[in-house]
């Protein structure tokens, strides 16, 4: 794994010859060694069609290709950073949450309307989450950003997890999601930021939840 957590808001990545990383533009804080940073117009390993999908959805996050030999420190906006390791599985994450990730990972785009049909599209409109979600697949590590830290909540058959849409960061595994109505005590606290809706995640995997309802 090329990422080392320096503290809750900074990570250090090791860059080796013949390898590359992708990072959000403006996320580099400092570096040592012979390292180059190049704007990436194709958005990682997903290719042209992946880039077009995110452009249509207005969700393309500008990326930099990081190459050379050395170490680079990353951070952005004082956000908390969580490093997620992938072992051949797929991570589904909002594009603006990505801080940096291994160049070995294959990047793509999934239309969330395909998970729950119309409800997937409603989710994007009501909660502010995008209709298109970035996918990262393969063996490697991903550094994602969040407010107030992140906790990984397991999802297993028969043990669905309900998440406030504003607190959702990412998920992985064989997980299905849909928007559900949450009529309960949270509707009585006087906040109008979308507590009447929840993301209901079922299947087998895990969801990453931030300790805040604040969007990046």
C-alpha positions as CSV (number, residue, x, y, z in Angstrom):
1,X,0.0,0.0,0.0
2,X,1.6,3.3,-1.0
3,X,-0.2,5.4,1.6
4,X,0.9,6.1,5.1
5,X,-1.3,8.1,7.4
6,X,0.7,10.9,8.9
7,X,-2.3,12.2,11.0
8,X,-6.0,12.3,10.6
9,X,-5.8,14.9,7.8
10,X,-2.6,14.1,5.9
11,X,-1.3,11.0,4.2
12,X,2.1,10.3,2.6
13,X,2.4,8.3,-0.6
14,X,5.4,6.5,-2.0
15,X,6.0,6.9,-5.7
16,X,8.3,4.4,-7.5
17,X,9.6,4.4,-11.0
18,X,7.2,2.7,-13.4
19,X,4.3,3.2,-11.1
20,X,1.8,6.1,-10.9
21,X,-0.8,7.6,-8.6
22,X,-3.8,9.8,-9.3
23,X,-4.7,12.6,-7.0
24,X,-7.2,15.4,-6.9
25,X,-5.7,18.6,-8.2
26,X,-4.6,20.9,-5.5
27,X,-4.2,18.0,-3.0
28,X,-0.4,18.0,-3.0
29,X,1.0,19.6,0.2
30,X,4.7,18.7,-0.2
31,X,7.0,16.2,-1.8
32,X,10.6,14.8,-1.7
33,X,12.5,13.3,-4.6
34,X,12.1,13.5,-8.4
35,X,8.3,13.6,-8.7
36,X,6.2,15.0,-11.6
37,X,2.6,16.1,-11.6
38,X,0.6,16.1,-14.9
39,X,-3.0,17.1,-15.5
40,X,-5.0,13.9,-16.3
41,X,-7.8,14.7,-18.9
42,X,-9.1,11.1,-19.0
43,X,-9.8,10.8,-15.3
44,X,-7.6,7.8,-14.3
45,X,-7.8,4.3,-15.8
46,X,-11.4,4.4,-16.8
47,X,-10.8,5.7,-20.3
48,X,-12.7,8.1,-22.5
49,X,-16.2,6.7,-22.0
50,X,-15.8,6.9,-18.2
51,X,-14.7,10.5,-18.5
52,X,-17.7,11.3,-20.8
53,X,-20.1,9.8,-18.3
54,X,-18.8,12.0,-15.5
55,X,-18.7,15.1,-17.7
56,X,-22.4,14.5,-18.7
57,X,-23.3,14.2,-15.0
58,X,-21.1,17.3,-14.1
59,X,-19.2,15.1,-11.7
60,X,-15.8,15.0,-13.2
61,X,-13.2,15.8,-10.5
62,X,-10.0,17.1,-12.0
63,X,-7.1,14.7,-11.4
64,X,-3.3,14.8,-11.5
65,X,-1.1,12.0,-12.6
66,X,1.8,11.6,-10.1
67,X,4.9,9.8,-11.3
68,X,8.6,9.5,-10.5
69,X,10.6,8.5,-7.5
70,X,10.0,9.9,-4.0
71,X,7.3,10.6,-1.5
72,X,4.3,13.0,-1.6
73,X,2.1,14.4,1.2
74,X,-1.5,14.8,0.4
75,X,-4.3,16.7,2.1
76,X,-7.2,18.9,1.1
77,X,-9.3,21.5,2.9
78,X,-8.5,20.2,6.3
79,X,-10.8,17.2,5.7
80,X,-10.3,13.9,7.5
81,X,-8.7,11.2,5.4
82,X,-9.5,7.5,5.4
83,X,-7.3,5.0,3.5
84,X,-9.3,2.0,2.1
85,X,-7.5,-1.1,0.8
86,X,-9.0,-3.0,-2.1
87,X,-8.2,-6.7,-2.7
88,X,-9.8,-7.2,-6.1
89,X,-13.2,-5.8,-5.1
90,X,-14.9,-2.6,-6.2
91,X,-15.3,0.6,-4.3
92,X,-18.3,2.9,-5.0
93,X,-17.4,6.5,-4.0
94,X,-18.6,10.0,-4.7
95,X,-16.1,11.6,-7.1
96,X,-15.5,14.7,-4.9
97,X,-14.5,12.4,-2.0
98,X,-11.4,11.1,-3.8
99,X,-8.1,12.5,-2.5
100,X,-5.7,10.0,-4.2
101,X,-5.6,6.4,-5.3
102,X,-3.3,3.8,-6.8
103,X,-2.8,4.0,-10.6
104,X,-3.3,0.2,-10.7
105,X,-7.0,0.6,-9.9
106,X,-9.4,0.7,-12.8
107,X,-11.7,3.7,-12.6
108,X,-15.2,3.7,-14.0
109,X,-18.6,5.2,-13.6
110,X,-21.9,3.7,-12.6
111,X,-25.3,5.2,-13.1
112,X,-27.0,5.0,-9.7
113,X,-30.4,4.8,-11.3
114,X,-29.6,1.2,-12.2
115,X,-29.7,0.4,-8.5
116,X,-33.4,1.0,-7.7
117,X,-34.5,2.4,-11.0
118,X,-36.4,5.6,-10.6
119,X,-35.6,5.7,-6.9
120,X,-31.9,5.9,-7.8
121,X,-32.6,9.0,-9.8
122,X,-34.8,10.5,-7.0
123,X,-31.9,9.9,-4.6
124,X,-29.7,12.1,-6.6
125,X,-32.2,14.9,-6.8
126,X,-33.3,14.8,-3.2
127,X,-30.1,14.1,-1.3
128,X,-27.6,16.0,-3.5
129,X,-25.6,12.8,-4.3
130,X,-24.8,12.3,-7.9
131,X,-26.6,10.1,-10.3
132,X,-23.2,8.9,-11.4
133,X,-20.9,7.3,-8.9
134,X,-17.2,6.7,-9.4
135,X,-16.0,3.1,-9.2
136,X,-12.5,1.9,-8.4
137,X,-11.7,-1.8,-8.9
138,X,-8.7,-4.0,-8.4
139,X,-5.8,-4.3,-5.9
140,X,-4.6,-1.2,-4.3
141,X,-5.4,1.7,-1.9
142,X,-7.7,4.7,-2.0
143,X,-7.5,7.8,0.2
144,X,-11.0,9.4,0.6
145,X,-12.0,12.6,2.4
146,X,-14.7,13.1,4.9
147,X,-15.9,15.5,7.7
148,X,-15.1,14.4,11.2
149,X,-13.6,11.0,10.5
150,X,-15.0,7.8,9.1
151,X,-16.3,4.5,10.4
152,X,-16.7,1.3,8.4
153,X,-20.1,-0.4,9.1
154,X,-20.5,-4.0,8.0
155,X,-23.5,-5.0,5.8
156,X,-24.6,-8.7,5.9
157,X,-27.7,-10.6,4.6
158,X,-30.6,-9.9,6.9
159,X,-28.7,-7.0,8.6
160,X,-29.5,-4.0,6.4
161,X,-27.9,-0.6,7.2
162,X,-29.7,2.7,7.0
163,X,-27.5,5.8,6.4
164,X,-28.2,9.5,6.3
165,X,-27.5,10.4,2.7
166,X,-25.4,13.4,3.8
167,X,-23.2,11.1,5.9
168,X,-22.6,8.5,3.2
169,X,-19.0,8.4,1.9
170,X,-18.5,5.1,0.0
171,X,-19.3,1.4,0.0
172,X,-18.0,-1.9,-1.3
173,X,-19.1,-5.4,-1.8
174,X,-22.3,-7.0,-3.3
175,X,-24.5,-4.2,-1.9
176,X,-27.8,-2.9,-3.2
177,X,-29.0,0.6,-2.2
178,X,-32.3,2.4,-2.4
179,X,-33.9,5.5,-1.0
180,X,-36.4,5.0,1.8
181,X,-38.6,7.3,3.8
182,X,-37.6,7.7,7.4
183,X,-40.6,8.8,9.4
184,X,-39.4,8.8,13.0
185,X,-37.8,10.8,15.8
186,X,-35.4,12.6,13.5
187,X,-38.3,14.3,11.7
188,X,-39.2,15.9,15.0
189,X,-35.9,17.7,15.8
190,X,-36.6,20.6,13.5
191,X,-33.9,20.1,10.9
192,X,-34.8,20.3,7.3
193,X,-31.7,18.9,5.6
194,X,-33.1,15.6,4.3
195,X,-33.6,13.4,7.4
196,X,-36.9,12.3,6.0
197,X,-34.9,10.2,3.6
198,X,-32.4,7.4,4.2
199,X,-30.1,5.2,2.1
200,X,-31.1,1.6,2.8
201,X,-28.1,-0.7,2.0
202,X,-28.5,-4.5,1.9
203,X,-26.4,-7.5,0.8
204,X,-22.9,-8.3,1.8
205,X,-20.1,-5.7,2.2
206,X,-19.5,-2.5,4.1
207,X,-20.4,1.2,4.0
208,X,-18.2,4.0,5.1
209,X,-20.0,6.7,7.1
210,X,-18.6,10.1,8.1
211,X,-19.2,11.7,11.5
212,X,-21.1,14.7,10.0
213,X,-24.0,15.6,7.7
214,X,-21.9,18.2,6.0
215,X,-21.1,17.8,2.3
216,X,-17.6,18.5,1.0
